Amino acid sequence: MAEGIISQPIRRWWWAGGHPQAIRVLRVVRENPRVSTLILDVRMEAQPGQFLMAWLPGYEEKPFSLAEADPVTLTVARVGPFSAALHVLQPGDCLWIRGPLGRGFTIEGQRILLVGGGYGVAPLAFLARQAIAQGIRVTALTAARRAEDVLYADRFQASGASVVVATEDGSAGERGRAPEVAARLLGSGSYDALYGCGPEGMLEGLRALAAAFGIPAQLSYEAYMRCGVGLCGSCEREGIVLCLEGPVLRFQ
């Protein structure tokens, strides 16, 4: 299939609870040795922060946040057998997907801070693009362990966001963990909403910062999801079924 040709949209009401549909890979972007982005030959109606269930024959379904919906884009870190199989896919190969699923981010505020840890930046880039289109001022903090792990700084900048890079070892941008750098940004600017996606420890740090600065936070939590539609209970967290009530949770 020729690059740049996108098929008709998937309608959410049919695919969210149905069987996976085979979609061809349109393009593959190697972000770094561990992370690849798959651009699929389909578009769909979706919110930033929602996710898809993806499947390949011989593997269990796994959830992936949407990095973009038009066309559908997934950023995948190689952390196990299934994600390793996704890294082998080439343009023209098929990936089976169903979705979008879950609750995504709601855009609020006029000056917002987005904090992404590692490949958690993917849904935040989607969010940044939509927020900036609405005239909202966006600062995006992309944080990683070291320079070679920093993701999406160029995408945030291309969307019109102000970009801050942080690394734990100081090899790129500011030295420090995401919550430490976010605290400095919140202390020096008049932000009225905080958004985050990444490891749970980082999210709990952001939750505490939002409470300290008196601003709302919307945080996307990762969980082991088997069904994606609230039937199996595998993603239950503190009484919340994340595949239905999340993965984005709002804290005042």
C-alpha positions in Angstrom: 0.0 0.0 0.0 1.4 3.4 -1.0 2.6 5.6 1.8 0.2 8.4 2.6 -2.9 6.6 1.6 -5.3 6.4 4.6 -8.4 4.2 4.6 -11.9 5.2 5.9 -12.3 5.8 9.6 -13.1 3.1 12.1 -16.3 4.0 13.9 -15.8 3.8 17.6 -19.2 2.3 18.6 -18.5 -0.8 16.5 -14.9 -1.6 17.3 -14.7 -0.7 21.0 -16.5 -3.8 22.1 -16.0 -6.0 19.0 -13.4 -8.2 17.6 -10.0 -6.8 16.6 -9.6 -5.6 13.0 -6.5 -6.2 10.9 -4.9 -2.9 10.0 -1.8 -2.5 7.8 1.3 -0.7 9.1 1.8 2.4 7.0 5.2 3.5 8.3 7.7 2.7 11.1 9.8 5.4 12.9 12.7 4.1 15.0 12.8 6.6 17.9 15.8 4.9 19.6 17.1 1.3 19.9 14.3 0.4 22.4 11.4 2.5 21.1 9.6 2.5 17.8 6.5 4.3 16.5 4.0 2.5 14.3 1.8 4.6 12.0 -1.2 2.6 10.9 -3.4 2.9 7.8 -6.5 4.1 9.6 -8.0 7.0 11.4 -10.5 7.1 14.2 -12.4 9.4 16.6 -10.6 9.4 19.9 -9.5 11.5 22.8 -5.8 11.9 23.9 -5.3 9.5 26.8 -7.5 6.7 25.4 -5.9 3.4 24.4 -6.2 0.5 22.0 -6.0 -3.2 22.5 -3.5 -4.6 20.0 -2.9 -8.2 19.0 -0.8 -10.4 16.8 -1.4 -14.1 16.2 0.3 -16.2 18.8 0.2 -13.5 21.5 -2.2 -12.1 24.0 -3.8 -8.6 23.4 -1.9 -5.7 25.1 -3.0 -2.1 25.7 -1.2 0.8 24.1 -2.0 4.5 24.5 -2.8 6.4 21.3 0.0 8.8 20.3 -2.3 10.1 17.5 -5.7 9.2 16.1 -5.4 10.6 12.5 -3.7 8.4 11.5 -3.6 5.9 14.4 -0.1 6.0 15.9 1.3 3.8 18.6 4.7 4.3 20.3 6.0 1.0 21.6 8.9 0.3 24.0 10.5 -3.1 23.6 10.0 -4.6 27.1 8.7 -8.2 26.4 7.9 -10.8 23.7 4.9 -9.0 22.3 6.5 -5.6 22.1 9.5 -7.2 20.5 7.3 -8.8 17.9 5.8 -5.3 17.2 9.3 -4.0 16.6 9.7 -6.5 13.8 6.7 -5.2 11.9 7.4 -3.5 8.6 5.2 -1.3 6.3 2.5 -3.6 4.8 2.4 -6.0 7.7 -0.9 -6.2 9.7 -1.6 -5.4 13.4 -5.0 -6.3 14.9 -6.6 -3.5 17.0 -9.8 -2.6 18.7 -10.7 0.6 20.4 -10.6 3.4 21.3 -11.1 2.4 24.9 -11.2 4.1 28.3 -11.4 7.7 29.4 -8.9 10.2 28.1 -7.8 13.7 29.0 -10.2 16.6 29.2 -8.7 19.9 28.2 -9.0 22.6 30.9 -7.1 25.7 31.8 -5.4 28.3 29.7 -1.7 27.6 30.6 -1.0 23.9 31.2 2.0 21.8 32.1 2.4 18.3 30.5 4.9 15.9 32.2 5.9 12.7 30.4 8.2 10.1 31.8 9.9 7.9 29.1 7.5 6.7 26.5 4.6 8.1 28.6 5.1 11.2 26.5 3.2 9.7 23.6 -0.4 10.5 24.6 0.7 13.9 25.8 1.9 14.9 22.4 -1.6 14.1 21.1 -3.0 16.3 23.9 -0.6 19.1 23.2 -1.6 19.3 19.6 -5.3 19.6 20.5 -4.8 22.0 23.3 -2.6 24.4 21.2 -5.3 24.3 18.4 -7.7 25.7 21.0 -5.3 28.6 21.9 -4.0 27.1 25.1 -0.4 27.7 26.2 1.4 24.4 26.7 4.7 23.6 28.4 5.8 20.0 27.8 8.4 18.4 30.1 9.8 15.2 28.6 11.9 13.3 31.1 14.1 10.2 30.9 17.1 8.5 32.5 19.6 9.7 30.0 19.9 11.6 26.7 19.4 8.7 24.4 16.0 7.9 26.1 14.5 11.3 25.6 11.4 11.1 23.4 9.1 13.4 21.5 10.9 16.7 22.2 10.8 17.5 18.5 7.1 16.6 18.2 6.2 18.9 21.1 8.2 21.7 19.6 6.7 21.2 16.2 3.2 21.5 17.7 4.0 24.9 19.2 4.6 23.8 22.8 7.4 25.2 25.0 9.7 22.2 25.6 11.7 21.3 28.7 14.0 18.2 28.7 15.1 16.6 31.9 17.4 13.6 32.5 18.4 11.9 35.7 22.1 11.8 34.8 22.1 15.4 33.4 23.2 14.2 29.9 20.5 16.3 28.3 18.5 19.3 29.5 18.1 19.8 33.2 19.4 17.2 35.7 16.7 15.7 37.8 13.7 13.5 37.9 10.4 14.6 36.4 8.6 15.7 39.7 11.7 17.7 40.7 11.8 19.7 37.5 8.0 20.0 37.4 8.1 21.5 40.9 10.5 24.2 39.6 8.3 24.9 36.6 5.1 25.1 38.7 6.9 27.4 41.2 8.1 29.8 38.5 4.9 30.0 36.3 1.2 30.5 36.6 0.0 27.1 35.4 -3.6 26.3 36.0 -3.6 22.6 35.2 -1.2 19.7 35.3 -1.2 16.5 33.1 1.0 13.5 33.4 1.8 10.1 32.0 4.6 7.7 33.0 5.7 5.4 35.8 3.4 5.3 38.9 6.0 6.8 41.2 6.3 9.8 39.0 2.5 10.2 38.9 2.2 10.1 42.6 4.8 12.8 42.8 2.8 14.9 40.4 -0.3 14.3 42.3 1.3 15.7 45.4 2.6 18.7 43.5 -0.9 19.5 42.2 -2.3 19.4 45.7 0.5 21.6 47.0 0.0 24.2 44.2 -3.8 24.0 44.3 -4.3 23.1 40.7 -6.2 20.1 39.1 -4.2 17.2 37.8 -5.1 14.6 35.2 -2.8 11.6 35.3 -2.8 8.5 33.1 -2.1 5.3 35.0 -0.6 2.2 33.4 -2.1 -1.2 34.4 -2.3 -4.8 33.2 -5.4 -4.9 31.1 -6.7 -8.1 29.6 -10.2 -7.3 28.3 -10.2 -3.5 28.0 -14.0 -3.3 28.7 -14.3 -3.8 32.5 -15.1 -7.6 32.5 -12.0 -9.2 34.0 -11.0 -6.9 36.8 -7.3 -7.3 36.1 -6.7 -3.5 36.0 -8.6 -2.7 39.3 -6.7 -0.1 41.3 -8.0 1.1 44.7 -11.6 0.2 43.7 -11.3 1.8 40.2 -11.4 -0.3 37.0 -8.9 1.6 35.0 -9.9 0.4 31.5 -13.4 1.9 32.1 -12.9 4.7 34.6 -9.4 5.5 33.5 -6.7 5.2 32.5 -6.8 9.0 33.0 -7.9 10.0 36.5 -8.6 13.5 37.7 -7.4 14.9 41.0 -8.5 18.3 42.4 
